[in-house]
């Protein structure tokens, strides 16, 4: 598929994302006001991810190592190589899940409403911002809100992407709150659309997502955070192509 057609495909994909976002905006606005409506908000985020992907010929193939408990609160940790990674979780996750992401997303015309309400924006260069973000995430986990986080903290500037060094925050949080941690490998999504698709466009295809067995953090201490981080890194890396 030539670069010209990939850019046409990207424009088509973005059109449908924006179309459904505007269609659902009244729902997003009202359900983002109060936490008790977050489950409804996330249901419409699922639709806002599913339909544009379907209409653009992008499909997500989920491979579960073990069936997950819908009633359990988790911390999902995944590699990050594409803006489509957010759609991967919007389609897969259930209930009152939320994301943690970079504070630049507060300036994104679509994601702003989420990262100023249900989701958590963090400036990773600021220790105070990071502390506040993880404090809020911890409070949300105690309320039963599953957290989705990309421990690399950013999309790799290399193409093809390489798995970058993980930050410590998610692993300390999982141990502190005694929350099962689920490593997720998003294997080949960068071949569909790398980063925001601005450089190489996008194309139809099937994205393979491997959901590894949850890691129980019961009995772990802060001293085990580095070992947990290394374990998750190796699991995610083992399925990358």
C-alpha positions in Angstrom: 0.0 0.0 0.0 1.6 3.3 -1.1 2.1 6.2 1.2 -0.5 8.2 -0.7 -3.2 5.7 0.0 -2.1 5.3 3.6 -2.6 9.0 4.2 -6.0 8.8 2.6 -6.8 5.9 4.9 -5.6 7.9 7.9 -7.9 10.8 7.0 -10.8 8.4 6.5 -10.1 6.8 9.9 -9.8 10.2 11.6 -13.1 11.4 10.0 -15.0 8.5 11.6 -13.4 9.0 15.0 -14.4 12.7 14.9 -17.9 11.8 13.5 -18.7 9.5 16.4 -17.1 11.7 18.9 -19.3 14.6 17.9 -22.3 12.3 17.8 -21.6 11.1 21.3 -20.4 14.4 22.7 -23.6 15.2 24.7 -23.3 11.8 26.4 -19.6 12.4 27.1 -20.3 15.8 28.5 -23.0 14.7 31.0 -21.5 11.4 32.0 -18.1 12.9 32.7 -19.5 15.2 35.3 -20.0 12.5 38.0 -18.1 9.3 38.7 -21.2 7.2 39.0 -21.8 7.6 35.3 -18.3 6.6 34.2 -19.4 3.1 33.2 -21.8 4.7 30.7 -19.1 7.0 29.4 -16.8 4.1 28.9 -19.4 2.2 27.0 -19.7 5.0 24.5 -15.9 5.2 24.3 -16.0 1.5 23.3 -18.4 2.4 20.5 -16.3 5.4 19.5 -13.4 3.0 19.1 -15.2 0.0 17.6 -17.1 1.6 14.8 -14.4 3.9 13.3 -12.0 0.8 13.4 -14.6 -1.4 11.7 -15.4 1.2 9.0 -11.6 1.6 8.4 -10.9 -2.1 8.2 -8.9 -2.2 11.4 -9.6 -5.2 13.6 -8.2 -6.3 17.0 -7.5 -9.9 17.8 -7.3 -10.5 21.6 -5.4 -13.5 22.9 -6.1 -14.1 26.6 -3.7 -16.3 28.5 -6.3 -16.6 31.2 -9.9 -15.4 31.4 -10.1 -12.1 33.4 -12.6 -11.5 36.1 -14.9 -8.6 35.1 -15.5 -7.7 38.7 -11.8 -7.5 39.6 -9.9 -4.2 39.6 -6.7 -4.4 37.6 -3.8 -2.4 36.5 -3.1 -3.0 32.8 0.5 -2.3 31.7 1.1 -2.3 28.0 3.8 -1.3 25.4 3.0 1.9 23.5 3.6 2.4 19.8 0.4 3.9 18.4 -2.5 6.2 19.3 -4.6 3.2 18.5 -3.4 1.6 21.7 -6.1 3.6 23.5 -8.8 2.0 21.2 -7.4 -1.4 22.1 -8.3 -0.9 25.7 -11.5 1.0 25.1 -12.8 -2.0 23.3 -11.3 -4.6 25.6 -11.9 -3.1 29.1 -15.2 -3.0 31.0 -16.9 -0.8 33.5 -15.1 2.1 35.2 -11.6 1.9 33.8 -9.5 4.9 33.2 -6.2 5.9 31.6 -3.1 7.7 32.8 -1.3 9.7 30.1 0.9 12.6 29.3 -0.4 16.1 30.1 -0.2 17.1 26.4 -3.4 15.2 25.9 -5.2 18.0 27.7 -4.7 20.0 24.5 -6.1 17.2 22.3 -9.5 18.3 21.0 -11.0 14.8 21.4 -9.2 13.5 24.4 -9.3 16.7 26.5 -12.8 16.0 27.9 -11.6 12.6 29.2 -8.2 13.7 30.6 -9.8 16.6 32.5 -12.4 14.3 34.1 -12.2 10.5 34.1 -8.6 10.0 33.0 -5.4 11.3 34.7 -2.9 13.6 33.0 0.6 13.7 34.2 3.7 15.7 33.5 6.4 13.1 33.8 9.1 15.7 34.0 7.6 17.0 37.3 7.9 15.0 40.4 5.0 16.9 42.0 2.7 16.2 39.0 3.7 12.5 39.0 3.1 12.3 42.8 -0.4 13.8 42.4 -1.2 11.7 39.4 -0.4 8.4 41.2 -2.1 9.6 44.4 -5.3 10.1 42.3 -4.8 6.8 40.5 -4.5 5.0 43.9 -7.7 6.7 45.2 -9.5 5.6 42.0 -8.2 2.0 42.3 -9.7 1.9 45.8 -13.0 2.9 44.3 -12.8 0.0 41.9 -11.6 1.8 38.8 -9.2 -0.3 36.7 -6.2 1.7 35.5 -4.6 1.5 32.0 -1.1 2.7 31.9 1.8 2.6 29.4 4.9 2.3 31.6 7.3 3.5 28.8 5.7 6.9 29.3 5.8 7.8 25.6 5.9 6.4 22.1 9.4 5.4 20.9 10.9 7.8 18.4 12.6 4.9 16.6 10.9 3.2 13.6 10.3 0.3 13.9 9.7 0.9 17.6 11.6 -0.7 20.3 10.4 -1.5 23.8 11.7 1.3 26.0 12.7 1.4 29.6 9.7 1.2 32.1 9.0 3.8 34.7 8.6 2.5 38.3 5.3 4.2 39.2 2.8 1.5 38.0 4.6 -1.3 39.8 5.0 0.5 43.1 1.3 1.4 42.9 0.2 -2.2 42.2 2.2 -3.3 45.2 1.0 -0.5 47.5 -2.7 -1.0 46.6 -2.4 -4.8 46.4 -3.9 -4.8 42.9 -3.3 -7.6 40.3 -1.2 -6.3 37.4 -1.9 -7.5 33.9 0.9 -7.2 31.3 -0.4 -6.6 27.8 1.5 -6.9 24.6 0.2 -4.9 21.6 2.3 -6.8 19.1 2.0 -5.3 15.6 -0.2 -2.3 15.8 2.6 0.0 14.7 2.4 -1.7 11.3 -1.2 -0.5 11.0 -0.5 3.0 12.4 2.7 4.2 14.1 2.4 7.0 16.6 -0.4 9.3 15.3 0.0 8.1 11.7 1.1 11.5 10.6 4.4 10.3 9.1 3.5 7.0 7.5 -0.3 7.1 7.4 -2.3 4.0 8.3 -3.8 1.0 6.7 -6.4 -1.8 7.2 -5.3 -4.9 9.0 -5.4 -7.1 12.1 -3.8 -6.1 15.3 -2.7 -8.9 17.7 -3.0 -8.2 21.4 -1.7 -10.7 24.0 -3.2 -10.4 27.5 -0.9 -12.2 29.8 -1.9 -13.9 33.1 -2.5 -11.4 35.9 0.3 -11.1 38.4 -0.7 -11.3 42.0 1.0 -8.6 44.1 -0.2 -10.0 47.4 2.7 -10.2 49.9 5.1 -8.0 47.8 6.8 -5.0 49.3 8.3 -1.8 47.8 11.6 -3.6 47.6 10.1 -6.0 45.0 9.0 -3.2 42.6 12.1 -3.5 40.4 11.8 -7.3 40.1 8.1 -6.9 39.2 9.0 -4.3 36.6 11.6 -6.6 35.0 9.1 -9.5 35.0 6.5 -7.4 33.2 9.0 -6.1 30.7 10.1 -9.6 29.8 6.6 -10.8 29.4 5.6 -7.9 27.1 8.8 -8.2 25.1 8.3 -11.9 24.6 5.4 -11.4 22.2 6.6 -8.4 20.2 7.3 -8.8 16.5 
